[in-house]
Amino acid sequence: MSSLVPEDDVRPGEAVPATPGQAVPLPPPRPGRASATDASRLSAAGDGVSEADAVVMPRAGRRAWAVFLRNRTATAGLVVLVGMVLVAIIGPQVYGRSATDADIFNLAINSWPSGDHPLGTDSNGIDILARLMVGMRVSFAVALFAELLNVLLGVPIGLAAGYFGGTVDFILSRVADVLFAFPGLLLAILVVGVFGPGVGESAGGLARLALVIASLSLVGWPLMARYVRAETLSLRERDFVEAARSLGASTPRIIIAHIAPNVVGLVLTAATLDMAGVVVAEAVLSLLGLGVQPPQASIGLMVSNAIGVLNLNWTESLFPGLVLTAMVVCFSFVGDGLRDALDPRTLR
């Protein structure tokens, strides 16, 4: 059925009346002007992000969080980790007992758990619970800053090697391979063993702890770089990257705005899973006497001190071992949950 108004009688830009059920054609745009909708579409196209993607991104984040919450072990691990972090941060202030000095007015050496000392005391008469909370703080700090350095080093190197390829990829990959040739923990032991005493004497305990963090990052960033490089090799051939390149986007913009956001999920998962290994490595260094030094506290140092008194009070090594195990297991559970939640197949 035709329109009631002849097309010849309609001036450009006027709406054409239509019969019921007939679509009304949009009026032609005026020359030299663009609507706000057109401008937003052009801006989105220039950024390489469509309007549909802008709507899908927050929706994908909510869906990933929902997938993570459906994983009961990952949720439980996250809750336990948050609780342990809170205990490590505010626990020493609330508990009030010293983690480095014994109570000389109520001295109890190698005592079993009691009302005065819920987890007992060590061979120096220091409260184990107070030392354990401070040791948890050290373990979380080492894990956090070591992984931060891994990300700051590994992600840019992996992005550059994967996107540019050729000589850049060859040089960066060979540097990573050199570090891969050494067993990670043994290389960290070597670095801390050689430089640790001098750094500790000249700059104090915090500098020695910083050296531990740096040594663990030295052996950790190549793996992060390899993960990011492999993902970047795939992403640089995708259609949205080719579209951004054809629209004239610069190389830094393509890497920062289009490739880097798509490796965030991989980086989060890898960093969380690697935190478990970092916690264990720091405990091993302290156990060998290369990490935190007395009278400061760390979980590995507590286990080391408790080995000699197992026949007197085996709980001195039990509680630090349980806390260390709980931290490692919870980091592993959370990492597995993030891997499942951030899997692109779950976000479709």
VOKETOR-9970 format. One record per residue (C-alpha): residue number from 1; residue in three letters; x, y, z. Coordinates in steps of 0.02 Angstrom, whole numbers. Layout:
BEGIN
+-----+--------+--------+--------+--------+
| num | residu |      X |      Y |      Z |
+-----+--------+--------+--------+--------+
| NUM |    ala |      X |      Y |      Z |
...
+-----+--------+--------+--------+--------+
# end
This chain:
BEGIN
+-----+--------+--------+--------+--------+
| num | residu |      X |      Y |      Z |
+-----+--------+--------+--------+--------+
|   1 |    met |      0 |      0 |      0 |
|   2 |    ser |     73 |    165 |    -51 |
|   3 |    ser |     94 |    322 |     54 |
|   4 |    leu |    -49 |    448 |     58 |
|   5 |    val |     69 |    588 |     11 |
|   6 |    pro |    157 |    584 |   -157 |
|   7 |    glu |    345 |    581 |   -143 |
|   8 |    asp |    360 |    726 |   -266 |
|   9 |    asp |    266 |    840 |   -142 |
|  10 |    val |    385 |    807 |      3 |
|  11 |    arg |    532 |    923 |     30 |
|  12 |    pro |    700 |    851 |     87 |
|  13 |    gly |    709 |    832 |    275 |
|  14 |    glu |    520 |    817 |    302 |
|  15 |    ala |    444 |    660 |    377 |
|  16 |    val |    335 |    559 |    260 |
|  17 |    pro |    170 |    501 |    333 |
|  18 |    ala |    147 |    315 |    325 |
|  19 |    thr |      3 |    197 |    336 |
|  20 |    pro |    -11 |     83 |    488 |
|  21 |    gly |    114 |    -59 |    482 |
|  22 |    gln |    229 |     30 |    359 |
|  23 |    ala |    404 |     81 |    415 |
|  24 |    val |    437 |    266 |    408 |
|  25 |    pro |    596 |    306 |    311 |
|  26 |    leu |    723 |    414 |    400 |
|  27 |    pro |    745 |    588 |    326 |
|  28 |    pro |    908 |    618 |    234 |
|  29 |    pro |   1040 |    708 |    338 |
|  30 |    arg |   1074 |    889 |    301 |
|  31 |    pro |   1233 |    921 |    206 |
|  32 |    gly |   1382 |    970 |    314 |
|  33 |    arg |   1305 |    917 |    481 |
|  34 |    ala |   1317 |    758 |    582 |
|  35 |    ser |   1209 |    702 |    725 |
|  36 |    ala |   1275 |    667 |    900 |
|  37 |    thr |   1242 |    483 |    872 |
|  38 |    asp |   1348 |    484 |    714 |
|  39 |    ala |   1488 |    574 |    807 |
|  40 |    ser |   1486 |    447 |    949 |
|  41 |    arg |   1489 |    305 |    823 |
|  42 |    leu |   1636 |    380 |    732 |
|  43 |    ser |   1728 |    408 |    896 |
|  44 |    ala |   1699 |    229 |    948 |
|  45 |    ala |   1758 |    168 |    779 |
|  46 |    gly |   1915 |    272 |    793 |
|  47 |    asp |   1950 |    194 |    962 |
|  48 |    gly |   1923 |     20 |    893 |
|  49 |    val |   1777 |    -10 |   1013 |
|  50 |    ser |   1602 |    -30 |    947 |
|  51 |    glu |   1444 |     21 |   1039 |
|  52 |    ala |   1402 |   -163 |   1060 |
|  53 |    asp |   1571 |   -194 |   1140 |
|  54 |    ala |   1545 |    -48 |   1259 |
|  55 |    val |   1385 |   -132 |   1320 |
|  56 |    val |   1459 |   -306 |   1325 |
|  57 |    met |   1614 |   -261 |   1426 |
|  58 |    pro |   1525 |   -221 |   1591 |
|  59 |    arg |   1408 |   -366 |   1561 |
|  60 |    ala |   1555 |   -483 |   1535 |
|  61 |    gly |   1633 |   -423 |   1697 |
|  62 |    arg |   1474 |   -460 |   1794 |
|  63 |    arg |   1460 |   -629 |   1711 |
|  64 |    ala |   1641 |   -671 |   1755 |
|  65 |    trp |   1609 |   -623 |   1937 |
|  66 |    ala |   1453 |   -733 |   1938 |
|  67 |    val |   1553 |   -879 |   1867 |
|  68 |    phe |   1686 |   -853 |   2001 |
|  69 |    leu |   1556 |   -851 |   2141 |
|  70 |    arg |   1482 |  -1014 |   2078 |
|  71 |    asn |   1651 |  -1096 |   2110 |
|  72 |    arg |   1634 |  -1136 |   2295 |
|  73 |    thr |   1816 |  -1180 |   2324 |
|  74 |    ala |   1875 |  -1018 |   2242 |
|  75 |    thr |   1749 |   -915 |   2342 |
|  76 |    ala |   1800 |  -1000 |   2504 |
|  77 |    gly |   1984 |   -972 |   2462 |
|  78 |    leu |   1952 |   -787 |   2429 |
|  79 |    val |   1858 |   -767 |   2594 |
|  80 |    val |   1998 |   -853 |   2691 |
|  81 |    leu |   2132 |   -748 |   2605 |
|  82 |    val |   2039 |   -586 |   2643 |
|  83 |    gly |   2021 |   -640 |   2824 |
|  84 |    met |   2206 |   -682 |   2836 |
|  85 |    val |   2254 |   -515 |   2760 |
|  86 |    leu |   2146 |   -423 |   2886 |
|  87 |    val |   2222 |   -523 |   3029 |
|  88 |    ala |   2397 |   -485 |   2964 |
|  89 |    ile |   2360 |   -298 |   2950 |
|  90 |    ile |   2264 |   -261 |   3109 |
|  91 |    gly |   2296 |   -417 |   3212 |
|  92 |    pro |   2461 |   -363 |   3294 |
|  93 |    gln |   2386 |   -198 |   3350 |
|  94 |    val |   2230 |   -280 |   3421 |
|  95 |    tyr |   2323 |   -425 |   3503 |
|  96 |    gly |   2447 |   -309 |   3586 |
|  97 |    arg |   2588 |   -432 |   3621 |
|  98 |    ser |   2763 |   -405 |   3554 |
|  99 |    ala |   2826 |   -515 |   3412 |
| 100 |    thr |   3009 |   -481 |   3452 |
| 101 |    asp |   3021 |   -470 |   3642 |
| 102 |    ala |   2972 |   -593 |   3779 |
| 103 |    asp |   2866 |   -551 |   3930 |
| 104 |    ile |   3001 |   -552 |   4063 |
| 105 |    phe |   2873 |   -537 |   4203 |
| 106 |    asn |   2783 |   -693 |   4148 |
| 107 |    leu |   2918 |   -788 |   4057 |
| 108 |    ala |   2869 |   -955 |   3983 |
| 109 |    ile |   2988 |  -1044 |   3865 |
| 110 |    asn |   2925 |  -1172 |   3739 |
| 111 |    ser |   2756 |  -1171 |   3825 |
| 112 |    trp |   2605 |  -1259 |   3755 |
| 113 |    pro |   2448 |  -1164 |   3705 |
| 114 |    ser |   2364 |  -1086 |   3856 |
| 115 |    gly |   2250 |   -944 |   3905 |
| 116 |    asp |   2394 |   -819 |   3915 |
| 117 |    his |   2471 |   -880 |   3753 |
| 118 |    pro |   2338 |   -955 |   3636 |
| 119 |    leu |   2471 |  -1037 |   3525 |
| 120 |    gly |   2607 |  -1054 |   3656 |
| 121 |    thr |   2780 |   -976 |   3658 |
| 122 |    asp |   2943 |  -1013 |   3568 |
| 123 |    ser |   3117 |  -1051 |   3636 |
| 124 |    asn |   3143 |   -867 |   3676 |
| 125 |    gly |   2979 |   -851 |   3770 |
| 126 |    ile |   2899 |   -745 |   3633 |
| 127 |    asp |   2715 |   -768 |   3596 |
| 128 |    ile |   2692 |   -877 |   3440 |
| 129 |    leu |   2527 |   -798 |   3388 |
| 130 |    ala |   2604 |   -624 |   3387 |
| 131 |    arg |   2751 |   -686 |   3283 |
| 132 |    leu |   2635 |   -782 |   3167 |
| 133 |    met |   2531 |   -628 |   3126 |
| 134 |    val |   2687 |   -528 |   3087 |
| 135 |    gly |   2753 |   -673 |   2983 |
| 136 |    met |   2592 |   -675 |   2883 |
| 137 |    arg |   2615 |   -490 |   2850 |
| 138 |    val |   2790 |   -524 |   2782 |
| 139 |    ser |   2729 |   -666 |   2671 |
| 140 |    phe |   2587 |   -564 |   2597 |
| 141 |    ala |   2700 |   -414 |   2569 |
| 142 |    val |   2832 |   -519 |   2481 |
| 143 |    ala |   2700 |   -604 |   2372 |
| 144 |    leu |   2617 |   -438 |   2326 |
| 145 |    phe |   2773 |   -340 |   2282 |
| 146 |    ala |   2858 |   -486 |   2196 |
| 147 |    glu |   2708 |   -511 |   2083 |
| 148 |    leu |   2695 |   -324 |   2054 |
| 149 |    leu |   2874 |   -325 |   1990 |
| 150 |    asn |   2838 |   -479 |   1886 |
| 151 |    val |   2693 |   -388 |   1803 |
| 152 |    leu |   2790 |   -226 |   1778 |
| 153 |    leu |   2933 |   -319 |   1696 |
| 154 |    gly |   2850 |   -467 |   1612 |
| 155 |    val |   2697 |   -384 |   1535 |
| 156 |    pro |   2786 |   -246 |   1435 |
| 157 |    ile |   2921 |   -366 |   1379 |
| 158 |    gly |   2793 |   -496 |   1327 |
| 159 |    leu |   2689 |   -366 |   1234 |
| 160 |    ala |   2840 |   -299 |   1141 |
| 161 |    ala |   2907 |   -471 |   1096 |
| 162 |    gly |   2738 |   -535 |   1038 |
| 163 |    tyr |   2683 |   -382 |    940 |
| 164 |    phe |   2844 |   -331 |    852 |
| 165 |    gly |   2920 |   -504 |    827 |
| 166 |    gly |   3080 |   -519 |    728 |
| 167 |    thr |   3238 |   -454 |    810 |
| 168 |    val |   3145 |   -381 |    960 |
| 169 |    asp |   3064 |   -548 |    995 |
| 170 |    phe |   3229 |   -641 |    972 |
| 171 |    ile |   3327 |   -531 |   1092 |
| 172 |    leu |   3195 |   -525 |   1229 |
| 173 |    ser |   3159 |   -711 |   1216 |
| 174 |    arg |   3343 |   -755 |   1229 |
| 175 |    val |   3361 |   -649 |   1387 |
| 176 |    ala |   3214 |   -742 |   1463 |
| 177 |    asp |   3287 |   -910 |   1409 |
| 178 |    val |   3450 |   -870 |   1498 |
| 179 |    leu |   3355 |   -848 |   1661 |
| 180 |    phe |   3252 |  -1004 |   1625 |
| 181 |    ala |   3414 |  -1103 |   1613 |
| 182 |    phe |   3439 |  -1084 |   1802 |
| 183 |    pro |   3323 |  -1167 |   1927 |
| 184 |    gly |   3221 |  -1022 |   1995 |
| 185 |    leu |   3237 |  -1054 |   2181 |
| 186 |    leu |   3422 |  -1095 |   2169 |
| 187 |    leu |   3455 |   -932 |   2076 |
| 188 |    ala |   3359 |   -836 |   2211 |
| 189 |    ile |   3461 |   -925 |   2346 |
| 190 |    leu |   3621 |   -878 |   2254 |
| 191 |    val |   3574 |   -694 |   2239 |
| 192 |    val |   3516 |   -676 |   2419 |
| 193 |    gly |   3661 |   -779 |   2486 |
| 194 |    val |   3791 |   -673 |   2398 |
| 195 |    phe |   3718 |   -499 |   2422 |
| 196 |    gly |   3606 |   -523 |   2574 |
| 197 |    pro |   3732 |   -507 |   2716 |
| 198 |    gly |   3809 |   -348 |   2646 |
| 199 |    val |   3641 |   -269 |   2609 |
| 200 |    gly |   3575 |   -314 |   2781 |
| 201 |    glu |   3724 |   -242 |   2872 |
| 202 |    ser |   3730 |    -81 |   2774 |
| 203 |    ala |   3544 |    -43 |   2748 |
| 204 |    gly |   3450 |   -146 |   2878 |
| 205 |    gly |   3315 |   -278 |   2877 |
| 206 |    leu |   3196 |   -191 |   2757 |
| 207 |    ala |   3332 |   -182 |   2625 |
| 208 |    arg |   3366 |   -367 |   2648 |
| 209 |    leu |   3181 |   -403 |   2626 |
| 210 |    ala |   3181 |   -295 |   2469 |
| 211 |    leu |   3325 |   -400 |   2405 |
| 212 |    val |   3222 |   -557 |   2434 |
| 213 |    ile |   3079 |   -481 |   2335 |
| 214 |    ala |   3195 |   -430 |   2194 |
| 215 |    ser |   3276 |   -601 |   2186 |
| 216 |    leu |   3107 |   -688 |   2175 |
| 217 |    ser |   3052 |   -566 |   2039 |
| 218 |    leu |   3213 |   -597 |   1944 |
| 219 |    val |   3166 |   -780 |   1922 |
| 220 |    gly |   2979 |   -747 |   1902 |
| 221 |    trp |   2958 |   -617 |   1766 |
| 222 |    pro |   3017 |   -726 |   1619 |
| 223 |    leu |   2869 |   -843 |   1643 |
| 224 |    met |   2748 |   -696 |   1645 |
| 225 |    ala |   2830 |   -626 |   1488 |
| 226 |    arg |   2812 |   -793 |   1400 |
| 227 |    tyr |   2627 |   -802 |   1442 |
| 228 |    val |   2595 |   -625 |   1379 |
| 229 |    arg |   2700 |   -651 |   1223 |
| 230 |    ala |   2603 |   -807 |   1173 |
| 231 |    glu |   2436 |   -717 |   1195 |
| 232 |    thr |   2497 |   -563 |   1102 |
| 233 |    leu |   2552 |   -668 |    953 |
| 234 |    ser |   2372 |   -725 |    937 |
| 235 |    leu |   2290 |   -556 |    971 |
| 236 |    arg |   2392 |   -457 |    845 |
| 237 |    glu |   2312 |   -556 |    702 |
| 238 |    arg |   2133 |   -529 |    760 |
| 239 |    asp |   2009 |   -429 |    658 |
| 240 |    phe |   1987 |   -290 |    785 |
| 241 |    val |   2175 |   -257 |    785 |
| 242 |    glu |   2178 |   -254 |    595 |
| 243 |    ala |   2029 |   -135 |    596 |
| 244 |    ala |   2117 |    -17 |    717 |
| 245 |    arg |   2274 |    -24 |    611 |
| 246 |    ser |   2176 |     15 |    452 |
| 247 |    leu |   2095 |    164 |    538 |
| 248 |    gly |   2268 |    238 |    566 |
| 249 |    ala |   2291 |    197 |    750 |
| 250 |    ser |   2473 |    211 |    806 |
| 251 |    thr |   2570 |     61 |    868 |
| 252 |    pro |   2574 |    119 |   1051 |
| 253 |    arg |   2386 |    147 |   1045 |
| 254 |    ile |   2354 |    -25 |    972 |
| 255 |    ile |   2460 |   -107 |   1106 |
| 256 |    ile |   2391 |     -6 |   1252 |
| 257 |    ala |   2209 |     12 |   1202 |
| 258 |    his |   2174 |   -149 |   1107 |
| 259 |    ile |   2297 |   -287 |   1152 |
| 260 |    ala |   2342 |   -250 |   1333 |
| 261 |    pro |   2161 |   -252 |   1397 |
| 262 |    asn |   2139 |   -424 |   1321 |
| 263 |    val |   2284 |   -498 |   1420 |
| 264 |    val |   2224 |   -432 |   1589 |
| 265 |    gly |   2131 |   -593 |   1628 |
| 266 |    leu |   2283 |   -698 |   1588 |
| 267 |    val |   2396 |   -587 |   1693 |
| 268 |    leu |   2278 |   -591 |   1843 |
| 269 |    thr |   2265 |   -780 |   1836 |
| 270 |    ala |   2451 |   -808 |   1815 |
| 271 |    ala |   2497 |   -685 |   1953 |
| 272 |    thr |   2375 |   -761 |   2077 |
| 273 |    leu |   2434 |   -938 |   2044 |
| 274 |    asp |   2616 |   -883 |   2055 |
| 275 |    met |   2587 |   -802 |   2225 |
| 276 |    ala |   2575 |   -975 |   2301 |
| 277 |    gly |   2750 |  -1015 |   2237 |
| 278 |    val |   2818 |   -848 |   2297 |
| 279 |    val |   2752 |   -878 |   2473 |
| 280 |    val |   2836 |  -1048 |   2479 |
| 281 |    ala |   2999 |   -979 |   2406 |
| 282 |    glu |   3006 |   -841 |   2537 |
| 283 |    ala |   2976 |   -969 |   2674 |
| 284 |    val |   3117 |  -1077 |   2605 |
| 285 |    leu |   3238 |   -929 |   2602 |
| 286 |    ser |   3195 |   -886 |   2781 |
| 287 |    leu |   3207 |  -1069 |   2830 |
| 288 |    leu |   3384 |  -1072 |   2762 |
| 289 |    gly |   3427 |   -913 |   2857 |
| 290 |    leu |   3437 |   -806 |   2700 |
| 291 |    gly |   3276 |   -707 |   2720 |
| 292 |    val |   3209 |   -613 |   2869 |
| 293 |    gln |   3333 |   -615 |   3013 |
| 294 |    pro |   3298 |   -629 |   3201 |
| 295 |    pro |   3225 |   -550 |   3301 |
| 296 |    gln |   3103 |   -510 |   3160 |
| 297 |    ala |   2972 |   -641 |   3118 |
| 298 |    ser |   2927 |   -738 |   2962 |
| 299 |    ile |   2840 |   -904 |   2938 |
| 300 |    gly |   2994 |   -990 |   2869 |
| 301 |    leu |   3102 |   -924 |   3011 |
| 302 |    met |   2975 |   -987 |   3139 |
| 303 |    val |   2980 |  -1161 |   3063 |
| 304 |    ser |   3170 |  -1156 |   3063 |
| 305 |    asn |   3176 |  -1109 |   3247 |
| 306 |    ala |   3049 |  -1243 |   3292 |
| 307 |    ile |   3145 |  -1387 |   3213 |
| 308 |    gly |   3265 |  -1399 |   3360 |
| 309 |    val |   3126 |  -1413 |   3491 |
| 310 |    leu |   3009 |  -1537 |   3407 |
| 311 |    asn |   3033 |  -1657 |   3552 |
| 312 |    leu |   2984 |  -1522 |   3677 |
| 313 |    asn |   2839 |  -1435 |   3590 |
| 314 |    trp |   2790 |  -1490 |   3416 |
| 315 |    thr |   2653 |  -1358 |   3405 |
| 316 |    glu |   2786 |  -1225 |   3373 |
| 317 |    ser |   2808 |  -1293 |   3198 |
| 318 |    leu |   2628 |  -1351 |   3176 |
| 319 |    phe |   2543 |  -1181 |   3177 |
| 320 |    pro |   2662 |  -1094 |   3055 |
| 321 |    gly |   2652 |  -1246 |   2941 |
| 322 |    leu |   2462 |  -1242 |   2943 |
| 323 |    val |   2457 |  -1056 |   2903 |
| 324 |    leu |   2582 |  -1077 |   2761 |
| 325 |    thr |   2482 |  -1222 |   2690 |
| 326 |    ala |   2320 |  -1124 |   2702 |
| 327 |    met |   2396 |   -976 |   2609 |
| 328 |    val |   2463 |  -1084 |   2469 |
| 329 |    val |   2301 |  -1183 |   2449 |
| 330 |    cys |   2192 |  -1027 |   2450 |
| 331 |    phe |   2300 |   -939 |   2320 |
| 332 |    ser |   2287 |  -1094 |   2211 |
| 333 |    phe |   2098 |  -1103 |   2231 |
| 334 |    val |   2076 |   -919 |   2189 |
| 335 |    gly |   2190 |   -934 |   2039 |
| 336 |    asp |   2093 |  -1083 |   1973 |
| 337 |    gly |   1930 |   -988 |   1998 |
| 338 |    leu |   1996 |   -836 |   1903 |
| 339 |    arg |   2056 |   -948 |   1762 |
| 340 |    asp |   1882 |  -1022 |   1743 |
| 341 |    ala |   1792 |   -856 |   1764 |
| 342 |    leu |   1900 |   -762 |   1640 |
| 343 |    asp |   1897 |   -899 |   1509 |
| 344 |    pro |   1822 |   -818 |   1351 |
| 345 |    arg |   1713 |   -970 |   1324 |
| 346 |    thr |   1620 |   -934 |   1486 |
| 347 |    leu |   1587 |   -752 |   1436 |
| 348 |    arg |   1494 |   -787 |   1275 |
+-----+--------+--------+--------+--------+
# end
